[in-house]
Amino acid sequence: MTTPLTQDIKAAALELGFDRVGVSDAEPLREAERAILERIEAGHMDGLRWFTAERARLATRPQELLPGAQSILALSASYLGQREAPEVQAGEPRGRIARYAWGRDYHDVLKELARELVGRIEAIAGRPVKARFFVDSSPLAERAVAERAGLGWFGKNTMLLLPGASSWAFLCEVILDLPLEPDRPVKKSCGACQRCLDVCPTGALVAPGVLDTPRCISFLTIELKDRIPRHLRPLMGSWVFGCDDCQEVCPVNRRALPARIAALRAYDDEAAFPRLVPLLEMDDPAFRARYRGTPVMRAKSWGLQRNACVALGNLGDPAAIPVLASALVDASRHPLVREHAAWALGRFEAPRARQALDAAWLAVDAESDLRHELELSLAGAA
Ligand code: B12
């Protein structure tokens, strides 16, 4: 029997727009700590400099994150919006943005809701409560908390899979100094299915439940603030921000819950499948005007344009050659955009692409990284 306090708080969370709510105790998450340390040790978290053993320790100790913590509310919010891929027109190559980033920044949306929920919890409890909420950006092992609170199970793609609600869902947690009644983990698993492991273009899912971050397209397009390893570029398809390949093939996601929170289900063609030529021509103010308030800001304009070059190189639409050639020689561009433009041009057979590479080779400093990239591209170009 669930206590009335727990029941009323859960009802308030659902009423506010969260789709699932469960309760976990606030004891250390020892299994999760062990798994995370193992991943760090094996190099699977390389590239995320902030993801340290110290962070893992803190992320699995809710009572250190909120002294006096007694329980954790684990919440989920679906971000599954409508999706109608626009028809691809020759001469108008389009990239792909991961679904979670189509709408408003979920950190803002869910933190607002969590704040409101805490207000309601105080009204229900009849006293001020100590509370701290988490959405992605702070150190708490969110999937592990949600798993313990019975929201879902760890998929082989490392996503938390929520029965009946899919993995197209953000997680959000509220640590509380209230004694609530904990739920039990769900008893489900992926069974023999391993479509996600098979489909990952870069082979980043190296074993069930183990993601090699440095190879994950989501990492490469969002978190990596450097050049993308050359051998991975051809495998990235047209993703320019995040990646959904391992979720799109997941059979659990056939029974998904549409987003109830309007700000999370926004869809328009440009947000999901941006045209890459104008994207590469965009200056900083235009980038900010278009992406302010969305998760895409995290990539910064040069990062998104670096990714756009890779996607254009992979798509192979010759309409991209002039804009790539112009980015290559534009000294006001970020050096990595120019390098990736060189790589992309090297993927085209067209003489125009070769000419652009030759001309740039003559013009750039012999010792520069760009010259090196040009040499590699020229060596590989037809
Ligand atoms: C760092 C991070 C990333 C990094 C690294 C991913 C990674 N390897 O964890 C990058 C940038 C690559 C990334 C990508 C994405 N992320 Co992210 N990310 C995070 C963050 C900040 C930390 C995750 C973490 O602790 N990782 C360490 C690893 C080791 O922990 P874990 O993946 O949770 O693994 C657990 C299980 O696998 C389990 N386990 C242990 N042994 C075994 C064995 C088996 C067989 C199995 C099945 C499981 C299992 O134990 C681990 C510990 O609990 C969280 C938010 C947070 N604070 O928790 C969001 C979070 C995980 N990301 C999220 C999202 C949406 C994404 C993307 C889908 C975005 C996109 N479309 O591009 C992708 C998905 C890629 C993927 N397949 O994971 C959501 C996931 C929601 C959900 N339903 O699971 C989170 C929870 C943010 C949120 N609040 O909603 N992310």
Residues whose N, C-alpha, C, O or C-beta is under 5 A from the ligand:
A	BS01	B12	A32 A35 I36 R39 A98 Y100 V135 D136 S138 L140 A141 E142 R143 A144 F154 G155 K156 N157 T158 M159 L160 S167 A169 F170 L171 C172 P208 G209 L211 T213 C216 S218 F219 E223 G242 C243 D244
